[in-house]
Amino acid sequence: MTKTIGIIGGGIVGSTAAYYLTKNNKNVTVFDDGVGQATSASAGIISPWLSQRRNKEWYFLAKEGAKFYSQLIDDLSQTNETKDVYQKTGTLLYKKNETLLAKLNKLAEDRKVEAPEIGDITVLSKSDIIKLFPEITLEDSALFITGGAKIDGAKLVQMLLNETKKASGTIIKTKITEISYQNEQWHLKEAENTHIFDHLILAGGAWVGDLLRPLDLDVDIRPQKGQLIEIEVPFSTNELPVVMPVGETDIIPFDQGKILIGATHENEQGFDLTPDNSLLQGLKQDATNLLSSIEEASITNTRVGTRAYTSDFSPFFGEVADLPQFLVASGLGSSGLTTGAIIGKTLADWTLEKETNFESYRHLPNQYICSKKSDD
Ligand SMILES: Cc1cc2nc3c(=O)[nH]c(=O)nc-3n(C[C@H](O)[C@H](O)[C@H](O)COP(=O)(O)OP(=O)(O)OC[C@H]3O[C@@H](n4cnc5c(N)ncnc54)[C@H](O)[C@@H]3O)c2cc1C
């Protein structure tokens, strides 16, 4: 008999896993609450190569994650128009001074050896920058890499879930309140019903602890609130690159005059999803320093989502001791859209009993999810 697979979470991890499992004719049901989902709130920047993080495992994952998007978008393009979802229009990166910019240029050249996806690398003067992004008013030079991309996270997960449905998967918009393993099957409780599966994939982002702690497990995950704003501008934004100025406020132009500006990183707000007007105005002010013409533009939308962090800022995905037929992923942090699709694909491959490039991650969740009893 065909094994059944339940997936909790319809963000980038859960929806990518569901897409590839149903593509392999597996019997999949996705449960997604969706409130506060990080993927749908995200800024959408896929450009990990010049991160200053020293964690080599993270860099490998992020580099592979960015590369994997070409395959995912190719796969989706067989049956969908993906232009609104993913665009490779490059990234423009600023530094505080010319010396730091030269260092960044060197890092880019070094990393390109193992990551040709980074594309062409050029230091652009102010006059070159204006040819690329005419509205930029900052005088400084910047580094431009052509491989940088942007993703509309909400549209991407919707497309993945639509494809899952077309391939006979089931999507249920609900919150699972309790999970338990009985008679070699996973029992998932929601308001009205209990659903039973042979395998469970828990891709619940910042909320994984809610379901695991009642199983007597300690879970090293904390929430971080992220907010960003959308503005509409009177100039064409279709082909503009993502801009990463000094500081945390990035500028992500999407189609038809829409620009996203963000995001905040708030560690003390728990799962709060209330927009904070003063922080949102601050984001706009930061962006105005770079694009003075947006000063009069009004904020047309705000987004608030909850990122998941571990105490050492590393994501985890794989198996947990004593939880059979179970895979989990969480802790993807602020680069989780970049890493989330390859993580979802890896969870699908493991469920299909295929080997992956991430075997060293397989038991990593045990560092973040431990039995409370072992402390006694
Ligand atoms: C404002 C903001 C900007 C960001 N910008 C970027 C960026 O530019 N680039 C980048 O790479 N990353 C970015 N990120 C990070 C990235 O969005 C996340 O790390 C990533 O999307 C996490 O994916 P996920 O699938 O693990 O979790 P989520 O996308 O959070 O999905 C988890 C889903 O599980 C559901 N769920 C949880 N528990 C249950 C339950 N019990 N029952 C049913 N459903 C449940 C939730 O409702 C949610 O829908 C950003 C994040 C934020 C918040």
The ligand as an SDF file (V2000), in Angstrom:
LIG
                    3D

 53 58  0  0  0  0  0  0  0  0999 V2000
   10.3720   40.3660    6.9400 C   0  0  0  0  0  0  0  0  0  0  0  0
   11.2080   39.2090    6.4770 C   0  0  0  0  0  0  0  0  0  0  0  0
   12.1010   39.3800    5.4220 C   0  0  0  0  0  0  0  0  0  0  0  0
   12.8730   38.2900    4.9630 C   0  0  0  0  0  0  0  0  0  0  0  0
   13.6790   38.4550    3.8640 N   0  0  0  0  0  0  0  0  0  0  0  0
   14.4030   37.4110    3.3960 C   0  0  0  0  0  0  0  0  0  0  0  0
   15.2020   37.5690    2.2310 C   0  0  0  0  0  0  0  0  0  0  0  0
   15.2360   38.6260    1.6200 O   0  0  0  0  0  0  0  0  0  0  0  0
   15.9430   36.4930    1.8090 N   0  0  0  0  0  0  0  0  0  0  0  0
   15.9200   35.2960    2.4600 C   0  0  0  0  0  0  0  0  0  0  0  0
   16.6200   34.3670    2.0270 O   0  0  0  0  0  0  0  0  0  0  0  0
   15.1460   35.1170    3.5650 N   0  0  0  0  0  0  0  0  0  0  0  0
   14.3980   36.1400    4.0390 C   0  0  0  0  0  0  0  0  0  0  0  0
   13.6160   35.9880    5.1630 N   0  0  0  0  0  0  0  0  0  0  0  0
   13.6530   34.7020    5.8880 C   0  0  0  0  0  0  0  0  0  0  0  0
   12.7610   33.6520    5.2480 C   0  0  0  0  0  0  0  0  0  0  0  0
   11.5520   34.2440    4.8590 O   0  0  0  0  0  0  0  0  0  0  0  0
   12.4760   32.5100    6.2350 C   0  0  0  0  0  0  0  0  0  0  0  0
   13.6350   32.0630    6.8970 O   0  0  0  0  0  0  0  0  0  0  0  0
   11.8630   31.3080    5.5060 C   0  0  0  0  0  0  0  0  0  0  0  0
   10.8350   31.7470    4.6520 O   0  0  0  0  0  0  0  0  0  0  0  0
   11.3600   30.2690    6.5130 C   0  0  0  0  0  0  0  0  0  0  0  0
   10.6510   29.2780    5.8090 O   0  0  0  0  0  0  0  0  0  0  0  0
    9.9240   28.1000    6.5950 P   0  0  0  0  0  0  0  0  0  0  0  0
    9.1940   27.3100    5.5740 O   0  0  0  0  0  0  0  0  0  0  0  0
   10.9100   27.4210    7.4830 O   0  0  0  0  0  0  0  0  0  0  0  0
    8.9170   28.8260    7.6000 O   0  0  0  0  0  0  0  0  0  0  0  0
    7.5880   29.7630    7.3140 P   0  0  0  0  0  0  0  0  0  0  0  0
    7.7180   30.3900    6.0010 O   0  0  0  0  0  0  0  0  0  0  0  0
    7.4220   30.5610    8.5040 O   0  0  0  0  0  0  0  0  0  0  0  0
    6.4730   28.6270    7.1820 O   0  0  0  0  0  0  0  0  0  0  0  0
    6.0530   27.8670    8.2780 C   0  0  0  0  0  0  0  0  0  0  0  0
    4.5630   27.6150    8.1000 C   0  0  0  0  0  0  0  0  0  0  0  0
    4.1610   26.5990    9.0310 O   0  0  0  0  0  0  0  0  0  0  0  0
    2.8850   26.9460    9.5190 C   0  0  0  0  0  0  0  0  0  0  0  0
    2.6710   26.2340   10.7760 N   0  0  0  0  0  0  0  0  0  0  0  0
    3.4490   26.2300   11.8810 C   0  0  0  0  0  0  0  0  0  0  0  0
    2.8990   25.4660   12.8650 N   0  0  0  0  0  0  0  0  0  0  0  0
    1.7380   24.9730   12.3440 C   0  0  0  0  0  0  0  0  0  0  0  0
    0.7180   24.1500   12.8720 C   0  0  0  0  0  0  0  0  0  0  0  0
    0.7710   23.6640   14.1180 N   0  0  0  0  0  0  0  0  0  0  0  0
   -0.3290   23.8290   12.0630 N   0  0  0  0  0  0  0  0  0  0  0  0
   -0.3970   24.3040   10.7990 C   0  0  0  0  0  0  0  0  0  0  0  0
    0.5540   25.1270   10.2470 N   0  0  0  0  0  0  0  0  0  0  0  0
    1.5960   25.4530   11.0280 C   0  0  0  0  0  0  0  0  0  0  0  0
    2.9630   28.4470    9.7040 C   0  0  0  0  0  0  0  0  0  0  0  0
    1.6730   29.0030    9.8060 O   0  0  0  0  0  0  0  0  0  0  0  0
    3.7090   28.8450    8.4250 C   0  0  0  0  0  0  0  0  0  0  0  0
    2.7960   29.0780    7.3870 O   0  0  0  0  0  0  0  0  0  0  0  0
   12.7950   37.0320    5.6150 C   0  0  0  0  0  0  0  0  0  0  0  0
   11.8970   36.8680    6.6860 C   0  0  0  0  0  0  0  0  0  0  0  0
   11.0940   37.9390    7.0990 C   0  0  0  0  0  0  0  0  0  0  0  0
   10.1200   37.7160    8.2230 C   0  0  0  0  0  0  0  0  0  0  0  0
  1  2  1  0
  2  3  1  0
  2 52  2  0
  3  4  2  0
  4  5  1  0
  4 50  1  0
  5  6  2  0
  6  7  1  0
  6 13  1  0
  7  8  2  0
  7  9  1  0
  9 10  1  0
 10 11  2  0
 10 12  1  0
 12 13  2  0
 13 14  1  0
 14 15  1  0
 14 50  1  0
 15 16  1  0
 16 17  1  0
 16 18  1  0
 18 19  1  0
 18 20  1  0
 20 21  1  0
 20 22  1  0
 22 23  1  0
 23 24  1  0
 24 25  2  0
 24 26  1  0
 24 27  1  0
 27 28  1  0
 28 29  2  0
 28 30  1  0
 28 31  1  0
 31 32  1  0
 32 33  1  0
 33 34  1  0
 33 48  1  0
 34 35  1  0
 35 36  1  0
 35 46  1  0
 36 37  1  0
 36 45  1  0
 37 38  2  0
 38 39  1  0
 39 40  1  0
 39 45  2  0
 40 41  1  0
 40 42  2  0
 42 43  1  0
 43 44  2  0
 44 45  1  0
 46 47  1  0
 46 48  1  0
 48 49  1  0
 50 51  2  0
 51 52  1  0
 52 53  1  0
M  END
$$$$
